[in-house]
Amino acid sequence: MDVRVPLEINGFYLREFSEDDLPRLCLLAGDYEIWRRVTDLFPHPYDEAAALRWLDALAEQDPPRNLAIAGPTGLVGGVGLLLSNVPNFAHDGELGYWLGREYWGLGLMTAAVRAFVPWAAAIHGLRRLTARVYAGNVASMRVVEKCGFVREGVLRQAVRKEDQWLDLHVFGRLVG
């Protein structure tokens, strides 16, 4: 299946992950500052064993639900979906994304999400997408807002991370 997405921003694009991404995946995803901002589906430390498990899981996805953000130096981040296995919620996907720290503030994640959302909605037959963002992660909230997501609520003290209770802001967007 051709999963190319029309993302052309300063030489960056979306593509499937590959085993060639292993060294960059370990380096970038192992960054503590990234782990602090993503859900615990991302272990910390992020070692080679975790990266290999992730790549093996991705190989089982057909059609793919997770795409790499890549550029001239290779992998720089990722964007993907969690899909529900509950029949009444099969139309709803949860958006997730991360980006290597050196690429923050360039508008790259907003461009990646803008390209990914219509592709993912069409490929997976989705009606809506949600995005959950930790309180205090203003940059991530801005990404989803710029991409047409609307804040639907706050799940107060929904997550415990680093011995702190964090609010989780829930955003939604109709896509189908």
C-alpha positions in Angstrom: 0.0 0.0 0.0 1.2 3.5 -0.9 1.2 5.5 2.3 2.9 8.7 1.1 1.2 11.8 2.4 1.6 15.2 0.8 3.9 16.7 3.3 6.6 18.8 1.7 8.0 21.2 4.2 11.7 22.1 3.9 12.5 18.6 2.7 10.4 16.7 5.4 7.8 14.0 4.6 5.7 11.2 6.1 6.5 7.6 5.4 6.3 4.2 7.1 8.9 3.4 9.8 11.7 1.0 8.9 14.4 -0.9 10.7 16.8 1.8 9.4 15.2 4.2 11.9 16.3 2.2 14.9 19.4 4.3 15.9 17.5 7.6 15.5 14.4 6.2 17.2 16.4 5.2 20.2 18.2 8.6 20.3 15.1 10.8 19.8 12.5 8.8 21.7 14.9 8.3 24.6 15.0 12.0 25.3 13.5 12.6 28.8 11.9 15.9 27.6 9.9 14.1 25.0 8.9 11.3 27.4 7.5 13.9 29.8 5.1 15.2 27.1 3.8 11.9 25.8 1.6 9.2 27.3 3.2 6.2 28.9 2.8 4.1 25.8 6.3 5.5 25.4 8.6 3.9 27.9 11.5 5.6 29.5 14.3 5.0 29.1 13.6 4.1 25.5 16.2 1.5 24.6 16.9 -0.7 21.6 14.7 -3.5 22.9 11.7 -1.1 23.2 12.4 0.3 19.7 12.5 -3.2 18.2 9.2 -4.1 19.9 7.7 -1.0 18.4 9.0 -1.6 14.9 7.8 -5.3 15.1 4.3 -4.1 16.2 4.2 -1.6 13.3 5.1 -4.4 10.8 1.8 -6.0 11.8 -0.3 -3.0 11.0 -2.2 -3.2 7.7 -3.0 -0.6 6.8 -0.5 1.4 8.8 -1.6 3.6 11.7 1.7 5.2 12.5 4.0 7.1 10.2 7.5 8.4 10.6 8.3 12.1 10.1 11.6 12.1 8.2 13.9 14.5 6.5 17.5 14.7 5.1 19.0 13.3 8.3 16.4 10.5 8.6 13.8 10.1 11.3 12.8 13.2 13.3 9.5 12.2 14.8 6.2 10.3 14.4 2.5 10.6 14.1 -0.1 7.9 14.6 -3.4 6.6 15.8 -4.8 4.4 18.5 -7.9 2.7 17.3 -10.6 1.3 19.5 -11.5 -2.4 19.4 -15.0 -1.6 20.8 -17.5 -1.8 17.9 -19.5 1.3 18.8 -16.2 3.4 18.9 -14.6 1.9 15.8 -15.1 5.2 14.0 -13.0 7.2 16.5 -9.2 7.3 16.6 -6.9 8.9 19.1 -4.1 11.0 17.6 -0.6 10.8 19.0 2.6 12.5 17.9 6.1 13.3 19.0 9.0 15.2 17.5 12.8 15.3 18.2 13.6 18.3 20.4 15.8 20.0 17.8 12.8 20.2 15.5 10.5 21.9 17.9 9.1 25.4 17.0 9.5 25.0 13.3 5.8 24.3 12.5 6.8 20.8 11.4 4.4 19.0 13.7 1.5 21.2 12.7 2.2 20.4 9.0 2.6 16.7 9.8 -0.8 16.5 11.6 -2.5 18.5 8.9 -1.3 16.0 6.3 -1.8 12.9 8.5 -5.4 13.6 9.6 -7.2 13.4 6.2 -5.0 10.4 5.1 -5.7 8.5 8.4 -9.5 9.3 8.3 -9.8 8.0 4.7 -7.6 4.9 5.2 -9.2 3.9 8.4 -12.8 5.0 7.8 -12.9 7.4 10.8 -15.6 9.8 11.7 -13.7 11.6 14.4 -10.3 12.0 16.0 -9.4 12.8 19.6 -6.2 14.1 21.0 -5.3 14.1 24.7 -2.7 16.6 25.9 -1.2 17.0 29.3 -1.9 20.2 31.1 1.0 22.6 30.6 2.0 21.3 27.1 0.8 24.5 25.4 2.8 23.9 22.2 1.0 20.6 21.7 -2.4 22.2 22.4 -1.6 24.8 19.8 -0.7 22.0 17.2 -4.1 20.4 17.5 -6.0 23.7 17.6 -4.3 24.9 14.4 -5.3 21.6 12.8 -9.0 22.1 13.6 -9.4 20.3 16.9 -11.7 21.8 19.5 -11.1 21.5 23.3 -13.9 19.2 24.5 -13.0 19.0 28.1 -10.5 18.5 30.9 -10.1 15.2 32.7 -8.9 16.4 36.0 -6.0 14.6 37.6 -6.5 11.8 35.1 -2.8 10.8 34.8 -0.1 10.1 37.3 3.4 10.8 36.0 6.6 11.5 37.9 4.7 11.3 41.2 2.3 14.1 40.1 -1.3 14.1 39.2 -1.8 15.8 35.8 -4.9 17.1 34.1 -5.5 15.8 30.6 -7.0 18.2 28.0 -9.2 16.4 25.5 -9.6 17.8 22.0 -11.8 16.4 19.2 -12.3 16.9 15.5 -14.9 15.5 13.1 -13.2 14.2 10.0 -15.7 12.2 8.1 
